[in-house]
Amino acid sequence: MPGPKLVALAWRNLWRQKRRTLLTLASIAFGGFMAVMMTGMQDQSFADFIDNAARLGAGHVTVQHSEYMDRPTLTRSVTGTDAKRATAESDAEVVRAVERISGPMMVATARDSFGAFFIAFDPAVETPETMEFTEHLDEGELFESADSRGIVVGSILAENLQLELGDKVVYTITDRGGEIVSGMERLTGTVTTGAPSTDAALVLLPLGILKRTVGYGTHESTQVAVFLEDGRRTIDVADRLDPKIDDASVLTWDELQPEIKAFVAMKVGGGRVMELIIGVLVAAGIFNTLFMSVLERSREFGIMRAIGYTRGQLFSLVMLESAMLAALGLVSAVAVTAGPYSYVHGMGIDMTEIYAQQGNSVDIGGVGMDMILRVGLYPESAVIIAVSIVVATMLAGVYPAWKAGRVNPVEAINQG
């Protein structure tokens, strides 16, 4: 039988039981909606989380002394940071590379002292895309340049030290030679990142001042932080940079922050399991529709076999019905999902009160989770969802199609 007639017949068969077909389309649309929203929330939240971790830490890719990760002291520095920054920024996927000094220190006032973790940077070369803290000043202001006087601390640390703007803060660290040195600055501001462990230990210092305090050269630091447009490209960029920088280690954010990597992997795995469960339920509904349709038309299939239709044609007929269901299901899923997706993508859902009422911590590895929940589906994720809907629908139709092709004409007609 010519192909076009099979297509017309499949379309007519699909709408014999309109209610059942519409319910099946609704289940496909609901499954697509759930998959898009869950995956979109996951893609967006973890992309933001990784970017925040990079901005709060040492970049998506970090260039540092080969022994610094095991023994993070200022005696393990990298030199020629200007050349290393230029090498990193020559890569097309790198947005910016900056030098920083970081490590542990003691901070003290006349009232008390606490252990802390400091980051020294140059605000003239940093941007909100590279330094998260610049967006979290809740009191005072940041020092203006690498050579300006001043110190900024986390809000909880400021409370513990009973600090007010203008108060003197003495910090103690080990210098380039391993000797203990001290410095003194006046408090110019405080930051609140939303991560309690960070807010209780963070100290920000001007890069130039600290270099002179610890005895570093002009182009010497503990690390060069490299930032990318797409955090998923860290491994590729690190692999390209590693051969070009032979006197230091080139590491990715997940190598430096394994606890964050484990958290993201766990959440992504859980999301994939939920998506699989939704897919199985939707596929079961599609299978039920097609299988019942085949059973109800056994006599019809028997007659079609008797007048010359082949098993392959009957198989193709049911598979065409599956393909039409898949296409209509995709259109329905897009129609149902477009509005909610656009709203949550643009406006987001504020989760602050929910987390506050539950008393949950939003601090993972010193990185605070964004309280505004948004969706942002990666293109490849959208393709995977669309392909999965089509494949699930087509697979659900294979057995009913095979069953239709195996109908015995005599038995089917006599049963009618």
C-alpha positions as CSV (number, residue, x, y, z in Angstrom):
1,M,0.0,0.0,0.0
2,P,1.4,3.4,-0.8
3,G,3.0,5.3,2.1
4,P,0.7,8.4,2.0
5,K,-2.3,6.2,2.5
6,L,-0.7,4.5,5.6
7,V,-0.1,8.0,7.0
8,A,-3.7,9.0,6.5
9,L,-4.9,5.8,8.0
10,A,-2.6,6.2,11.0
11,W,-3.9,9.7,11.6
12,R,-7.5,8.6,11.4
13,N,-6.8,5.7,13.8
14,L,-5.2,8.0,16.3
15,W,-8.4,10.0,16.7
16,R,-10.8,7.2,16.9
17,Q,-10.7,7.4,20.7
18,K,-10.2,11.1,21.1
19,R,-10.4,11.1,24.9
20,R,-7.7,8.4,25.2
21,T,-5.5,10.1,22.7
22,L,-5.9,13.5,24.5
23,L,-5.1,11.9,27.8
24,T,-2.0,10.4,26.4
25,L,-0.9,13.7,24.9
26,A,-1.5,15.3,28.3
27,S,0.7,12.8,30.0
28,I,3.5,13.4,27.4
29,A,3.1,17.2,27.8
30,F,3.2,16.8,31.6
31,G,6.3,14.6,31.4
32,G,8.0,17.1,29.1
33,F,7.0,19.9,31.4
34,M,8.4,18.2,34.5
35,A,11.6,17.2,32.6
36,V,12.2,20.7,31.3
37,M,11.5,22.5,34.7
38,M,13.6,20.0,36.7
39,T,16.5,19.9,34.3
40,G,16.3,23.7,33.8
41,M,16.4,24.4,37.5
42,Q,19.3,21.9,37.9
43,D,21.3,23.4,35.0
44,Q,20.8,27.0,36.1
45,S,21.3,26.5,39.9
46,F,24.4,24.4,39.5
47,A,25.9,26.7,36.8
48,D,25.3,29.6,39.2
49,F,26.7,27.6,42.1
50,I,29.9,26.7,40.2
51,D,30.3,30.3,39.1
52,N,29.9,31.5,42.7
53,A,32.4,28.9,43.9
54,A,34.8,30.2,41.3
55,R,34.3,33.8,42.2
56,L,34.5,33.1,45.9
57,G,37.5,30.8,45.4
58,A,40.3,30.8,42.9
59,G,38.5,30.8,39.5
60,H,37.3,28.1,37.2
61,V,40.9,27.3,36.5
62,T,43.7,28.1,38.9
63,V,47.5,28.4,38.2
64,Q,49.5,27.9,41.4
65,H,52.6,26.3,42.9
66,S,52.6,22.5,42.5
67,E,52.8,22.0,46.3
68,Y,50.4,24.8,47.4
69,M,47.2,22.6,47.5
70,D,48.9,20.2,50.0
71,R,50.7,22.9,52.0
72,P,49.0,26.3,51.4
73,T,51.7,28.6,52.8
74,L,53.0,31.8,51.3
75,T,56.4,30.2,50.8
76,R,54.9,28.4,47.8
77,S,54.3,31.2,45.4
78,V,54.3,31.6,41.6
79,T,56.3,34.2,39.8
80,G,55.9,35.9,36.4
81,T,52.2,36.3,37.1
82,D,51.9,39.0,34.4
83,A,53.1,36.5,31.7
84,K,50.8,33.8,33.1
85,R,47.8,36.1,33.0
86,A,48.6,37.0,29.4
87,T,49.0,33.3,28.5
88,A,45.6,32.5,30.1
89,E,43.8,35.4,28.5
90,S,45.1,34.4,25.0
91,D,42.7,31.5,25.2
92,A,39.4,32.3,23.4
93,E,37.3,30.9,26.2
94,V,38.9,32.8,29.0
95,V,37.1,36.0,30.1
96,R,39.7,37.3,32.5
97,A,42.7,36.2,34.6
98,V,43.7,37.9,37.8
99,E,46.4,37.4,40.4
100,R,45.7,36.9,44.1
101,I,47.3,36.0,47.3
102,S,45.4,33.8,49.8
103,G,46.0,31.8,52.9
104,P,45.3,31.5,56.6
105,M,46.0,34.3,59.1
106,M,45.2,35.5,62.6
107,V,43.2,38.7,63.1
108,A,43.0,40.6,66.3
109,T,41.6,43.7,68.0
110,A,42.1,44.9,71.5
111,R,39.1,42.8,72.5
112,D,39.7,39.4,70.9
113,S,41.4,37.4,68.2
114,F,40.3,34.7,65.7
115,G,41.7,32.6,62.9
116,A,40.7,33.6,59.4
117,F,41.3,33.1,55.7
118,F,42.4,36.1,53.6
119,I,42.3,37.0,50.0
120,A,44.4,39.9,48.7
121,F,43.4,41.3,45.3
122,D,43.5,44.4,43.2
123,P,40.0,45.9,42.9
124,A,41.1,47.8,39.8
125,V,41.3,44.6,37.7
126,E,38.6,42.6,39.4
127,T,34.9,42.7,38.3
128,P,31.7,41.3,39.8
129,E,32.2,38.4,37.4
130,T,35.5,37.5,39.0
131,M,35.1,38.7,42.6
132,E,31.8,37.7,44.3
133,F,32.5,39.7,47.4
134,T,32.3,43.1,45.6
135,E,28.5,42.5,45.4
136,H,28.0,41.7,49.1
137,L,29.2,44.8,50.8
138,D,26.6,45.5,53.5
139,E,28.5,48.3,55.4
140,G,31.2,50.7,54.4
141,E,33.2,50.4,51.2
142,L,35.9,48.4,49.5
143,F,39.5,49.8,49.3
144,E,40.0,51.6,46.0
145,S,43.2,50.1,44.7
146,A,45.9,47.5,45.3
147,D,47.9,50.1,47.2
148,S,45.1,51.7,49.2
149,R,44.9,51.2,53.0
150,G,42.0,49.3,54.4
151,I,40.6,45.9,55.3
152,V,37.2,44.3,54.7
153,V,36.0,41.4,56.8
154,G,33.0,39.0,56.9
155,S,30.0,40.3,58.9
156,I,30.1,37.4,61.4
157,L,33.8,37.9,62.0
158,A,33.2,41.6,62.5
159,E,30.6,40.8,65.1
160,N,32.9,38.3,66.9
161,L,35.6,40.9,67.0
162,Q,33.1,43.7,68.0
163,L,34.4,45.8,65.1
164,E,33.0,49.1,63.8
165,L,34.1,51.0,60.8
166,G,37.4,52.8,61.3
167,D,38.6,50.4,64.1
168,K,42.1,49.0,63.9
169,V,42.6,45.4,62.9
170,V,46.0,43.6,63.4
171,Y,46.7,40.6,61.2
172,T,49.5,38.1,61.6
173,I,50.7,35.8,58.8
174,T,53.9,34.0,57.7
175,D,55.8,35.8,54.9
176,R,57.6,34.5,51.8
177,G,60.5,33.2,53.9
178,G,58.3,31.5,56.5
179,E,58.8,34.2,59.2
180,I,55.9,35.5,61.2
181,V,55.0,39.1,60.2
182,S,52.2,41.5,61.2
183,G,50.2,44.3,59.6
184,M,47.6,46.8,60.7
185,E,44.7,48.3,58.8
186,R,41.5,50.1,59.6
187,L,38.2,48.5,58.9
188,T,36.6,50.0,55.8
189,G,33.7,47.6,55.2
190,T,32.0,44.3,55.9
191,V,30.5,41.7,53.6
192,T,27.7,39.1,53.9
193,T,27.9,36.3,51.4
194,G,25.1,34.2,52.9
195,A,27.5,31.4,53.7
196,P,28.0,31.4,57.5
197,S,31.4,29.7,57.5
198,T,32.7,32.2,55.0
199,D,31.2,35.3,56.8
200,A,32.8,34.1,60.0
201,A,36.4,33.8,58.6
202,L,36.8,36.0,55.5
203,V,39.3,38.8,55.3
204,L,39.9,40.9,52.2
205,L,43.1,42.9,51.8
206,P,44.7,45.2,49.1
207,L,47.1,43.1,47.0
208,G,50.0,45.7,46.7
209,I,50.0,46.3,50.5
210,L,50.1,42.6,51.3
211,K,52.9,41.9,48.8
212,R,55.1,44.4,50.5
213,T,54.2,43.0,53.9
214,V,55.1,39.4,53.0
215,G,58.0,40.2,50.8
216,Y,56.6,39.2,47.4
217,G,57.9,40.7,44.1
218,T,55.8,42.8,41.8
219,H,54.7,39.9,39.6
220,E,54.5,37.2,42.4
221,S,51.4,35.8,44.0
222,T,50.1,32.5,45.3
223,Q,47.7,32.0,42.4
224,V,46.4,33.2,39.1
225,A,42.6,32.8,39.0
226,V,41.2,32.2,35.5
227,F,37.5,32.8,34.7
228,L,35.5,31.4,31.8
229,E,32.3,32.2,30.1
230,D,31.1,28.6,30.5
231,G,32.1,26.8,33.7
232,R,31.6,23.5,32.0
233,R,34.7,24.1,29.8
234,T,37.2,24.1,32.7
235,I,38.8,20.8,31.8
236,D,39.3,21.7,28.2
237,V,40.8,25.1,29.0
238,A,43.0,23.6,31.7
239,D,44.3,21.0,29.3
240,R,45.2,23.7,26.8
241,L,46.9,25.9,29.4
242,D,48.9,23.2,31.1
243,P,51.5,22.7,28.4
244,K,52.0,26.4,28.1
245,I,52.8,26.9,31.8
246,D,55.5,24.5,32.8
247,D,56.6,26.0,36.2
248,A,53.3,25.8,38.0
249,S,50.2,23.5,38.3
250,V,47.0,24.2,36.3
251,L,44.0,22.9,38.3
252,T,40.3,23.0,37.7
253,W,37.7,24.3,40.3
254,D,36.6,20.7,41.1
255,E,40.1,19.6,41.9
256,L,40.5,22.5,44.4
257,Q,36.9,22.1,45.9
258,P,36.1,18.4,45.8
259,E,33.3,18.8,48.4
260,I,31.4,21.1,45.9
261,K,32.1,18.6,43.1
262,A,30.6,15.8,45.2
263,F,27.6,17.9,46.1
264,V,26.8,18.8,42.5
265,A,27.4,15.2,41.4
266,M,25.0,13.9,44.0
267,K,22.3,16.4,43.2
268,V,22.6,15.8,39.4
269,G,22.5,12.0,40.0
270,G,19.3,12.4,42.0
271,G,17.7,14.6,39.4
272,R,18.5,12.0,36.7
273,V,16.8,9.3,38.7
274,M,13.7,11.4,39.1
275,E,13.6,12.2,35.4
276,L,14.0,8.4,34.6
277,I,11.0,7.6,36.8
278,I,8.9,10.3,35.1
279,G,10.0,8.9,31.7
280,V,9.0,5.4,32.7
281,L,5.6,6.5,33.9
282,V,4.9,8.5,30.7
283,A,6.1,5.6,28.5
284,A,3.8,3.2,30.4
285,G,0.9,5.5,29.7
286,I,1.8,5.6,26.0
287,F,2.2,1.8,25.8
288,N,-1.2,1.3,27.4
289,T,-2.9,3.6,24.8
290,L,-1.3,1.9,21.8
291,F,-1.7,-1.6,23.1
292,M,-5.4,-1.1,23.9
293,S,-5.8,0.4,20.5
294,V,-4.3,-2.7,18.9
295,L,-6.4,-5.1,20.9
296,E,-9.6,-3.2,20.1
297,R,-8.7,-3.4,16.3
298,S,-7.7,-7.1,16.2
299,R,-10.6,-8.0,13.8
300,E,-9.8,-4.9,11.6
301,F,-6.1,-6.0,11.4
302,G,-7.3,-9.5,10.5
303,I,-9.4,-8.2,7.7
304,M,-6.5,-6.0,6.5
305,R,-4.2,-9.1,6.4
306,A,-6.9,-11.0,4.5
307,I,-7.1,-8.4,1.8
308,G,-3.4,-8.2,1.2
309,Y,-1.7,-6.0,3.9
310,T,1.6,-7.4,4.9
311,R,2.9,-7.8,8.5
312,G,5.4,-5.0,7.8
313,Q,2.7,-2.6,6.7
314,L,0.7,-3.3,9.9
315,F,3.8,-2.8,11.9
316,S,4.5,0.4,10.1
317,L,1.0,1.6,10.6
318,V,1.2,1.3,14.4
319,M,4.7,2.8,14.5
320,L,3.3,5.7,12.4
321,E,0.7,6.3,15.1
322,S,3.5,6.3,17.7
323,A,5.5,8.8,15.7
324,M,2.4,11.1,15.4
325,L,1.9,10.8,19.1
326,A,5.5,11.7,19.7
327,A,5.3,14.8,17.4
328,L,2.0,16.0,18.9
329,G,3.3,15.3,22.4
330,L,6.4,17.5,21.7
331,V,4.2,20.3,20.5
332,S,1.9,19.9,23.5
333,A,4.9,19.9,25.9
334,V,6.3,23.1,24.4
335,A,2.9,24.8,24.6
336,V,2.4,23.8,28.3
337,T,6.0,24.6,29.3
338,A,6.6,27.9,27.5
339,G,4.7,30.2,29.9
340,P,5.9,28.8,33.3
341,Y,9.5,28.5,31.9
342,S,9.6,32.1,30.8
343,Y,8.3,33.3,34.2
344,V,10.7,31.3,36.3
345,H,13.6,32.1,34.0
346,G,13.0,35.8,34.2
347,M,11.4,36.4,37.6
348,G,12.5,33.4,39.6
349,I,11.1,32.0,42.8
350,D,12.3,33.5,46.1
351,M,13.2,30.7,48.4
352,T,14.5,32.9,51.3
353,E,11.5,32.5,53.6
354,I,11.2,28.8,53.0
355,Y,14.9,28.1,54.0
356,A,14.6,30.5,56.9
357,Q,11.5,28.7,58.3
358,Q,13.1,25.3,57.9
359,G,16.4,26.6,59.4
360,N,18.3,24.9,56.6
361,S,21.9,25.8,55.9
362,V,22.6,27.1,52.4
363,D,26.4,26.9,52.9
364,I,28.1,24.2,50.8
365,G,31.9,24.2,51.1
366,G,31.8,27.9,52.0
367,V,29.6,28.8,49.1
368,G,26.1,30.1,49.6
369,M,23.3,28.9,47.4
370,D,21.3,31.5,45.5
371,M,17.9,32.1,47.2
372,I,16.3,33.0,43.9
373,L,15.4,29.8,42.1
374,R,15.5,30.2,38.3
375,V,15.5,27.9,35.3
376,G,18.0,28.0,32.4
377,L,18.1,24.9,30.2
378,Y,21.3,24.2,28.3
379,P,20.7,23.6,24.6
380,E,22.0,20.1,24.8
381,S,19.7,19.3,27.7
382,A,16.7,20.5,25.6
383,V,17.8,18.2,22.8
384,I,18.2,15.3,25.1
385,I,14.7,15.8,26.5
386,A,13.1,16.1,23.1
387,V,14.9,13.0,21.8
388,S,14.0,11.1,25.0
389,I,10.3,11.9,24.5
390,V,10.4,10.7,20.9
391,V,12.4,7.5,21.7
392,A,10.2,6.6,24.7
393,T,7.1,7.0,22.6
394,M,8.5,5.0,19.7
395,L,9.8,2.2,22.0
396,A,6.4,2.1,23.7
397,G,4.8,1.4,20.3
398,V,7.2,-1.4,19.2
399,Y,5.4,-4.3,21.0
400,P,1.9,-3.2,20.0
401,A,3.1,-2.8,16.4
402,W,4.7,-6.3,16.5
403,K,1.4,-7.6,18.0
404,A,-0.6,-6.0,15.2
405,G,1.7,-7.6,12.6
406,R,1.3,-11.0,14.1
407,V,-2.5,-11.1,13.9
408,N,-3.8,-14.3,12.4
409,P,-6.5,-13.3,9.8
410,V,-8.8,-16.3,10.3
411,E,-8.7,-16.2,14.1
412,A,-9.1,-12.4,14.3
413,I,-12.1,-12.4,11.9
414,N,-13.8,-15.3,13.7
415,Q,-13.3,-13.6,17.1
416,G,-15.1,-10.6,15.7
